[in-house]
Amino acid sequence: MGMLLVVTGVLLLGRILKLLGMFADKGVEWGIMLTMLMAILPYFLVLTVPMAFFFAMQSMVLKLYANSEMDALRAAGLSYVRIFRSLFVVAVVLWLGLTFTAMQWMPQGQKAFQGLLVAVQKMKPAPGFEPLRFSQDLEDFTVYVSGTDDEGVFQGFMLEDRRSQVPVVYMAESAKLDRVGSELRFTLFHGTRLEGEAGDLRSLSFDRYQIAMNLNDLGLLKVPEWRSRVFEMQAGELWKLVQTTHRPDAVAEWHRRILMPTSILVLMLFCLPLSHTSKRSGKTGAYIAGVGLILLTYNFQIILHQQVLGGSVPWWFMWAGQGVSLLLAAWLFYRVSSGKSNSPLAMGAYMRSLFWRRK
């Protein structure tokens, strides 16, 4: 859990830094950023849970080696498969949970995040009203002001509210406009509220009256409505599209959702070979190798996904790439468990010897 908080926090921080400038310029309520981050969290978890599990397992294995506990377990006749049996079970459970997340929660979050992002980017600034002119910048509202004093208070203010079937008109000597969170608030001073028309006209005199308007209702922050793109579709909808159209983007997205969670199985098998170091070599080299492995694994997946997305290669290339990674990890795990390799450097030397032997 500690590793998960660290890795996910790093990715979220990067996304926050990208959003900060836009939110500051638009003056959007910061709660909307929190909503966007919560929406994108399922996608981040599909990426970060395998990383966090790998680093946590690697830290544990390195500590067992450093304290000679691994040597004691091995001397007692326990195999690496037996020692890591509980971790294998946890990895499978996490893999199933991540598969469900990738199929169900991730597209929902992606759709919500993208919708809010576009809404914030296209958000209109707070309205301004020219004196002696009827303004309809706000949906369902018409505003008229005679002028503005030095403090920005409107003089000779009139507001027509058309949100309900019964028209409402406010007339006041002065009015002040404030923006509070996701609301615009008009505070009216010394005026009259007129509701209805003809024989049903009702009036109310006031010294101070406040009208609150939600930004979504005003059209200042409007989440667009579009047909779901492939990365925002639910599993059933996406599968139907794959079966009926065989579009490359839908096919690539379907297989990407299935393959992304399997990274936890690949990284789990790579953990032992990369952490199998001597006590005097330290942990730095193993951690650097782990970071390099994660970068290589995810970039390899991205490249294959882009190739399938562009129609350059068939969909099974994605499975072949992940299969090769899984077989390589299983082979290295077997070599270490058989005592044929003692460290990442030894494995590197072995790979070089195979290469030069073939040449």
Secondary structure, DSSP 4 states (H G I P E B T S, - for coil): -HHHHHHHHHHHHHHHHHHHHHHHHHT--HHHHHHHHHHHHHHHHHHHHHHHHHHHHHHHHHHHHHTTHHHHHHHTT--HHHHTHHHHHHHHHHHHHHHHIIIIIHHHHHHHHHHHHHHHHTPPPPP---TTS-B--STTEEEEEEEE-TTS-EEEEEEEE-SSSS-EEEEEEEEEEEEETTEEEEEEEEEEEEES-GGG-EEEEEEEEEEEEEHHHHTSS-----PPPGGGS-HHHHHHHHHHH--HHHHHHHHHHHHGGGHHHHHHHHHHHHH---GGG-SHHHHHHHHHHHHHHHHHHHHHHHHHHTTSS-THHHHHHHHHHHHHHHHHHHHHHTTS--SHHHHHHHHHHHHHHH-
